[in-house]
């Protein structure tokens, strides 16, 4: 073989070796993300079973303003679901979704000025709350009085959605009504989603701690 072809053969061998290393690293990263979601699902699956039996009451308050507050909150019904990318046992996890319905002792009444109507309507929708009166009817039948009132059903939903991002090797978390009303999010490394961290989240959700783990670095989303 000519020296030139030998040189090319050496370069090709090095390139193939580098690609193999990259492939191994990529597969390890992918398995790490999927394993993190599996741990998350297994934890919440057991957590929901226990909490649906315990039905704890939380002293935590969810406030729309100084007067309109959902408190105390009683655990009503939790659920968890997951999805894989195929039906195969070895398939990668796509997401894990947790939700719990909480209830206050009685309906919550908010009183606002009419110029705040649209913002109030959007907040009610964004927070997943339910008005006992159709908001469109309320607006159509508005009066000359400066204030309007809305009576809300005493229930709210808390949601956590853990989504796999295999391209970037992380888990993207989107929350709703976790630390007060509204949406928040975080980008988590799969190594972070260990049982110890999930236990901290569980303690917060059932009212045994006052805040979500700081290491998650949850950030509030922009206004809806």
N, C-alpha and C positions, 0 to 999 in steps of 0.2 A: 504494500500500500504506500502511496506517495506520502511525503511528510505533510503536504497540504491537507490531504484527506484525513490523516491521523489527527491533525490539529482540529479539523472540523468535528471529528468523532469525539474528541475530548470535550469540546465546547458543548456539543449536543448532550453528552452524558451529564455534564454539570447542570445544564438547563433542566433536563428531565429530573434530576435529583432535587433541584430547588423546587420544581413544581410538585413533586411528591411530598416534600416537606410542607409546602403550603397547603396541599390537600389534606394531609394529616392534621395540621393545625386547624383548618376550617372544619373538619369533621369533629374534632375535639370541642371546638367552640359551639358547634351546633348541638352536640350531645349535652353540653353543659347547660345551655339555655333550656332544652327540653326537660332535663333532669330537675332544674329549678322549678319549672311549671308543674312537674309531677309532684314534687314535695309540697308545693303550694296547694294543689288540689287535694292531696291526701290529708293535709292538715285541716283545711276548711271543711272537708267532708265529715271528719270526726267532730270538729268544732261545732258545726251546725247541728249535728245529732244531739250533742250534749246541751247546747243552748236552747234548742227547741223544747227540751224537757224542763230545763231550769226556768226559762222565761224570766230573766232578771229585770229589775227596775233600775234605771240609770238616773242619777241625780243631775246629769248633764242637761244644759239648757240650749235649745236652738232658738235664737231670737231673730224675728223679723224687724222688731224695734223694741223700745223699752217696755211696751205693754203687751205686744203680741209675741208670746213665747210658747214653744212646745216644751213643757217640763211638768213633772218628771216624765221620762220616757220608758215605756215597757216593751220589752222584746216580744214581738208577735209571731213572726215566722221568718226563718232564714232559709236560704237555698244556695246551692253551689252547683255549677255545671262546668264541664270542660269539653274541648273539641280537639281532636287530633287531625292531622293532615290526610289520613286515610283510615280504613278499618283494620289495618294490620296491627297486631299487638306491639310491634316495634316502631310504629309510626311516631313521628315527632308531634309534640303538643303544639297546638296553634294558640289557644288561649285558655284562661281560667276566669270564671265570672262568679263573684259572690254578691249576694243581695240579702238584706234583712229589712223587714217592715217593722217600724217602731210606732207606738201610739201614745199620745198624750191623754190625760184623763177626760178631756172634753174638747169640743170644737174651739178653734182659735179665731178671734175676731180682730181684723185689722181695720183701722180707720185712717183714711188718707184724704188729701185734697184732690179735687178733680184733675188738676194739672199733673198729678202724679199717676193718673190712671194707667197710662200705657206702660210706664216703668213697672208698676205693680203687677200688671197682667203678665208681662214678660218674666218677672221674677217668679211668679206662681208657676208658670210653665217650666222655667229653667230648673226650679227646685223640685219639680215633680209633685207639687201640692195640688189638692183638689178643692175647688170652690163649690159651695153648696148652691150657688146660683150661677147661671150662665153669664160669663163676663160680657159677652156681646149684648145680651139683653139688658144687663145693668147699664151699659153705656148708651144704648138706644133710649132707655127710659130715664136717663139722668135728670136730675132736678136742679133747681136754682140754688139749693143749699150748697155751702162751700165744701162739705165733706161727703164722702161716700164710705160705706162699710161693706166688707166682704167677710163672710163666715167660711172658714176653711175646715175641711174634714180633719180630725185630730191624728192623721197618719202621715208618716214620711218614710221614704225609702233611702237606705244607705247602700251605696254600690261601690265595688272595687273590681276593675277589669284589668287583668294581667295579660298582656299581649306579647307574643314572641316576636322579636326582631332578629331574624337569623342573619340578615345582612350585616348588622352592626354588632351582633353578639351580645344582646342585652334583652331585658324584659321591660316593656313600657307599661307603666301603671297609670290608669285614669280612674279618678274617684269622683263620686258625687255625694254631697252632704256628709262628708266624713268629719272634718273639723269645722263644724258649723255649716250653714247653707252654702251651696255653690260647688263649683268644680275645681279640682286640683289634679296635679299630675307629677310623675317622677320617672326618671330613667334609672333602672336598677341593673347592676351587674348580677349575673346568675350566682356568683359566689356569695352575694349579700343575702339572697333568699334562702337562708337556713332556718331550721326549726326554731332556733332561739329568737330570731327576728319575728317570725310568724306568731310566736307566742306573745310577744310584746304587742303586736297588732291586735291579737285576740283579746288581750287584757283591756286594751283601750275600747274595743268595740262593745265589750260587756260591762264597761264602766268601772273596771278595777284599776285604771290609770287615767290620767287627765290629758294625755297628749300622745299622738302617734310618735313612733321612734324618729328621733332627729336625723339619724343616719340615712333615712330614706330621702331626705331633702325634698319633701313635698312642696310644690310651688302652686300658688293660686292662679287659676286661669284668668285671663282678662275678662272684664265685665261682658255678660251675655248681650 
